Amino acid sequence: MPEIYLYNIAATLKEVGLERAQSLLDSGEKEQVDKIKAESRLNEFVLGRYLLKKRLSEQTGQPAETLVLQKRAYGKLYLEGNPCFFNLSHSGNYLVVAISQKDEIGVDIEHVTRRSTHYTDIAQRYFTQAEGHAIKDAPSSEQSILFHEVWTKKEAVLKAAGIGLSGSLDAFNALETHPSTPIELLIKSAENAAMPEKHYAFHLKHWQFNDPNQTPVYLSASVCNGQVLPNFILHETEGLGLRAAS
Ligand SMILES: CC(C)(COP(=O)(O)OP(=O)(O)OC[C@H]1O[C@@H](n2cnc3c(N)ncnc32)[C@H](O)[C@@H]1OP(=O)(O)O)[C@@H](O)C(=O)NCCC(=O)NCCS
């Protein structure tokens, strides 16, 4: 069963401590950290690696200190020689770790702390025509909600495929997706060594909630799964009252 772990970055960092989180970085990750200038990016990177290794250690039975994360083309992380699939995402004060034993998994979170006025322009330029029209025609109070639902669903699918935003944002209509109707996408082998070139079916799940400051958070997860509808398990410690939107 795919498992999704949602963390509040500030609260978790206070609990774990930056020094303890940094103790799990390997030499390559320490080099990456040395190049990071913004404190928020440093915190999300260090905590992300710490929480990912902790969760992967539980899954694999290997000590977190011994886990070495490698990068595929386009940047998706994997564990050499271990068939455990995982992904992570961070935005604003939230961080998500997603783990699946069986299938490729992708996750995307967007914590909207500042509203943009460009949702309709971006949607019309990069999304499908139907999505672009739906967002443009929606009441202005709903445009941001629809935009982020579409955006996180697309990113979750493209991250499961391992291609991220080098993949196309208009490959499927995210507003017509349903948990029981997988999205069919052709993945080219050069893009992800773990997925030979063929059509894959991606299952999606989407959640929305407001943080304690009433700023909206959107979360989507996707697993590449041929037949069985996966039951995503969401772990959240903050009592945020997440509601599954679709
Ligand atoms: C993956 C991507 C969509 C992430 O965008 P984002 O919204 O800014 O960030 P998120 O917080 O949702 O996700 C970031 C995490 O996704 C993971 N990630 C990176 N590349 C990925 C990929 N191709 N597929 C899946 N996951 C990826 C990483 O673990 C990263 O976290 P980290 O930098 O702390 O390790 C974007 O970086 C991308 O499109 N990358 C691929 C495109 C490319 O060719 N990049 C060149 C680098 S090799």
The ligand as a MOL file (V3000), in Angstrom:
LIG
                    3D

  0  0  0     0  0            999 V3000
M  V30 BEGIN CTAB
M  V30 COUNTS 48 50 0 0 0
M  V30 BEGIN ATOM
M  V30 1 C 10.9540 17.3300 -10.0720 0
M  V30 2 C 10.5240 18.7700 -10.1620 0
M  V30 3 C 9.1600 18.8020 -10.8330 0
M  V30 4 C 10.4290 19.3080 -8.7240 0
M  V30 5 O 9.8560 20.5650 -8.6870 0
M  V30 6 P 9.4050 21.4220 -7.4020 0
M  V30 7 O 7.9300 21.6050 -7.4550 0
M  V30 8 O 10.2410 22.6120 -7.3880 0
M  V30 9 O 9.8040 20.6170 -6.1290 0
M  V30 10 P 9.1240 19.5320 -5.1880 0
M  V30 11 O 9.3310 20.0330 -3.8230 0
M  V30 12 O 7.7540 19.1390 -5.5610 0
M  V30 13 O 10.0410 18.2480 -5.4420 0
M  V30 14 C 11.3940 18.2970 -5.2070 0
M  V30 15 C 11.8910 16.8970 -5.0060 0
M  V30 16 O 11.5380 16.0740 -6.1020 0
M  V30 17 C 12.5370 15.0940 -6.2780 0
M  V30 18 N 12.8520 15.0780 -7.7070 0
M  V30 19 C 13.8150 15.7530 -8.3790 0
M  V30 20 N 13.7500 15.4480 -9.7040 0
M  V30 21 C 12.7510 14.5620 -9.8610 0
M  V30 22 C 12.2070 13.8660 -10.9750 0
M  V30 23 N 12.6750 14.0210 -12.2150 0
M  V30 24 N 11.1750 13.0210 -10.7790 0
M  V30 25 C 10.6640 12.8460 -9.5520 0
M  V30 26 N 11.1400 13.4690 -8.4400 0
M  V30 27 C 12.1620 14.3180 -8.5960 0
M  V30 28 C 13.7320 15.4670 -5.4150 0
M  V30 29 O 13.7860 14.5670 -4.3400 0
M  V30 30 C 13.3940 16.8680 -4.9360 0
M  V30 31 O 13.7100 17.1450 -3.6060 0
M  V30 32 P 15.1990 17.5220 -3.1420 0
M  V30 33 O 15.7200 18.4960 -4.1490 0
M  V30 34 O 15.0430 18.1000 -1.7880 0
M  V30 35 O 15.8830 16.2230 -3.1940 0
M  V30 36 C 11.4980 19.6270 -11.0150 0
M  V30 37 O 12.7230 19.7490 -10.3170 0
M  V30 38 C 11.7810 18.9680 -12.3640 0
M  V30 39 O 10.9630 19.0240 -13.2440 0
M  V30 40 N 12.8990 18.2830 -12.5530 0
M  V30 41 C 13.1800 17.4910 -13.7200 0
M  V30 42 C 13.5100 18.3400 -14.9000 0
M  V30 43 C 14.9470 18.3160 -15.2220 0
M  V30 44 O 15.3220 17.8160 -16.2030 0
M  V30 45 N 15.7840 18.8860 -14.3460 0
M  V30 46 C 17.1900 18.8910 -14.5320 0
M  V30 47 C 17.8720 18.3510 -13.2970 0
M  V30 48 S 18.6670 16.8180 -13.6160 0
M  V30 END ATOM
M  V30 BEGIN BOND
M  V30 1 1 1 2
M  V30 2 1 2 3
M  V30 3 1 2 4
M  V30 4 1 2 36
M  V30 5 1 4 5
M  V30 6 1 5 6
M  V30 7 2 6 7
M  V30 8 1 6 8
M  V30 9 1 6 9
M  V30 10 1 9 10
M  V30 11 2 10 11
M  V30 12 1 10 12
M  V30 13 1 10 13
M  V30 14 1 13 14
M  V30 15 1 14 15
M  V30 16 1 15 16
M  V30 17 1 15 30
M  V30 18 1 16 17
M  V30 19 1 17 18
M  V30 20 1 17 28
M  V30 21 1 18 19
M  V30 22 1 18 27
M  V30 23 2 19 20
M  V30 24 1 20 21
M  V30 25 1 21 22
M  V30 26 2 21 27
M  V30 27 1 22 23
M  V30 28 2 22 24
M  V30 29 1 24 25
M  V30 30 2 25 26
M  V30 31 1 26 27
M  V30 32 1 28 29
M  V30 33 1 28 30
M  V30 34 1 30 31
M  V30 35 1 31 32
M  V30 36 2 32 33
M  V30 37 1 32 34
M  V30 38 1 32 35
M  V30 39 1 36 37
M  V30 40 1 36 38
M  V30 41 2 38 39
M  V30 42 1 38 40
M  V30 43 1 40 41
M  V30 44 1 41 42
M  V30 45 1 42 43
M  V30 46 2 43 44
M  V30 47 1 43 45
M  V30 48 1 45 46
M  V30 49 1 46 47
M  V30 50 1 47 48
M  V30 END BOND
M  V30 END CTAB
M  END
